[in-house]
Each structure stands twice: as structure tokens, then as C-alpha cells.
């Protein structure tokens, strides 16, 4: 039994970001903005800054590339918002990708957006922010850790673009310590193939819970139970997609 708890400016930029090496790491000063995170929000903020002519900014991401957060999610995950995309994407979300993007399409879309807006010179991957300090009006210090050591950035503005779902929330459940089966958060779940012929209790009724429950059933789990607080209405994506198409067509006609 298992319980699954269900969340071409490079030369200019390099010159602006040139720092001096100190005993406690590199220092980068006189930046306009530091963007933290390179997923949906971080990429759109960075693209907007560049579009408005801001050159003195960096985008910090602890992962290995744009959209790195999504690599850590389960294989079946899919966006439930029709044509979910970012501003000024050249129509990619509508014409080049499925209506409901699966995991690999999400990562590819974010990376395509990153290259479309030529954000390579502004991005610093593999760099984790460990501290943000306000030193005065329009004066911020951002401290990071990376393979090269510690770094400090001084800037006028900080855009924190990390998802509130980045850190899994694991509730305290009385008696859970006595449970002899496996307990894991949806963030740890990858595929239902590991639960063939096993009985699984899925706690929750959101998108992740519903997707994981369906995945478990299709992968041959024994008995799958979805534990919810109140009655729920589940709408197949196929039906939701049809509604979205009708809405778009009617919107164009009116």
C-alpha cells in the first residue's frame, strides 16, 4: 500500500557585469534589476526588460536551463489552461504547441521563448540565491552560491519570480509514522509503473491528484482511492478543449 500526497548584446552585458574578485567572492554592482527564476514569470519579466531597453540586469536560475523546474515533475503532468503561453511569443503557444501542453512541450516552449527573446547573455544558470537584503531606497543586495563560489549583486530592483509551489508542502498527519507502506509527495512521483498491483491512496483532488490517480490506474495499480474533502466535479480535457475552441470561434465572430 502507498500513500501519495498531492505541487547580439553579449559583449555589452559582459562588460556591465564585470566584477572584481574578493575574498568572499565576486561582486557585480550598478545593475538595474536582478530577476530570480527562469520559468514562466522570470522569462516574461526578462523579455520585457530587454524589450524596454534595460541592459543592466541578470536572470538567476538555480537549475541548468530555462524551465528547469519542470524537469522534476511527474511524466504525465499537463497544463490544464488552453494555449497557456507568455506575452510576445510570436504565436508559438497557439500555433506551434498542443492546446494543453504536456511536460516535454512545456520545457521546449520555455526554452524556445528564452531563445526568441535572446536572453542568453543575461542568464546565469546553476546559481542559487541564498539571500536578499534591502540596504536603502533603491538599493538591494542579492547573494548567490554557484560552482564558482559565492557572488553578490547590487541593484535597484529585485524581481522574485520563483513559484510558491517550488517547495513541496507536506502536512503533518497523525499516526503517519506507524504506517508501514511508502509515503511520497506528488513532487517525488514520476510514473505509475512502480506501483503495479499495489493499492494506493491519493490524498487531494486537484490537477496533480487527478492526473496521478489516472496514471496509476492505467499503469496497472491494484486499487486506487482518491481521498477528497467534499464532492468534486471532474471534466475531461477533451471536453474542456472543445469548449475552448467554441469560445475562441464565437469570440472571433462577435
Secondary structure, 3 states (H helix, E strand, C coil): CEEEECCCCHHHHHHHCCCEEECCEEEEEEEEEEEECCCHHHHHHHHHHHHCCCCCEEEEECCCCCCHHHHHCCCCCECCCCCCCCCCCCCHHHHCCCCCCEHHHHHHHHHHHHHHCCCHHHEEECCEEEEEEEEECCEEEEEEEECCEEEEEEEEEEEECCCCCCCCCCCCCCCHHHCCCEEEECCCCCCHHHHECCCEEEECCCHHHHHHHHHHHHCCECCEEEECCCCCCCCCHHHHHHHHHHHHHHHHHC
